Amino acid sequence: MTNPSNSNEDIAVALRYDAPAAPRITAKGSGDLAREIMEIARQYDVPLYENAELAQLLSLLELTEQIPESLYVAVAEVLAFAYWLSGKTPESADTDA
């Protein structure tokens, strides 16, 4: 998740989702650290999703913290985007585990 914010400082937040638990924050940073997180994601073909407001909210959470219920819908959209990019459907995701 990235934030090409209008404050001229990039923010990046990485999530990990292991069902059935809520997604967790696995990395976060701003400025140079955000750019490094995004570069590592690119190297490993991890999808990047730009949403400045969501990245800002998620950056307030602590590392390893589960996302709060109030952000479930927004993060579900991010996860759906990542699955779509990888060609997965809800049916194929069940068989990939």
N, C-alpha and C positions, 0 to 999 in steps of 0.2 A: 504494500500500500504506500503510495507516495503522495506528497503534497508539494507541487510546484507552486508554492504560495506566493501571494503578492507581497510578502514581506522580504522577498529575495533570499529566503533561507529554506532550503529543501528539508523536508521531514520524511523519514521512512520508518515504517513499522512492519515487522514481519510477524505473521501468524502461523500457528500450527494447529491443525484440527485432527484430533483422534476421537472419532465418535465412540461412545455417545456423549462424552464430556464436551463442554463449550470450548471454542477455540481459545488458545493461549497466546500471549505476547512472547515471542522468542528473540526478537531483536528490535531495537529502536534507536533512533538518533537523529540529529539535525546537522546541517552543514556538511563538513567533510565526512563525518561518520555516516550520514544518510546516503551520500553519494557512494561510499564504500559498500554499504549494505545493498544498494541497488546494483552495483557492479557485480557483486558476488551472486545476486539473484540472476542476473543475466548470464553469468558464466555457467550456472547450473540449470538454465532454462526454466527458472521459476517465473511464473507470470507476474507482471507488474500491473497494478490497477491504480489509476490516479483519482483520488478523491480528497481534496484538501481538507474539507471539514471533518471527515471521518478520520483521516490520518492525525489531525490535531487532537481529536478526542481520544483516540487510541494511544497517542503518545503520552497522555497523562497517567496511563496505567503503569504498574510496575512490571518488570520482567517476570515471566512465568505466570502472571495473573490471568485468570480467565476473564474473557470479555463479559461485561455486565449484560443482564437480560435486556436492558433498554437499547442495546446495540445489536441484538440478534438479527433483526431483519436486514439492517445495513450490511452486516458482515456476511449474512447468507447470500446476499447479492454478489459480494466479492468472491465467495466460494463457488457460486454457480458460474461466474465468469471464468474462474480458473479451470473448473471441470469442463466447461464448454470449449475453452482453448485447447485442452488436452484431448478433446474428442470423446469425453466420457459422458454417459447419461446416468440418471439415477439407477437404472437397471444394471448397467455395466459396472457401476461403482460398487454395488453389492457383491459382485463376483470377483472383483479385483483384490479384495482383502486377503 
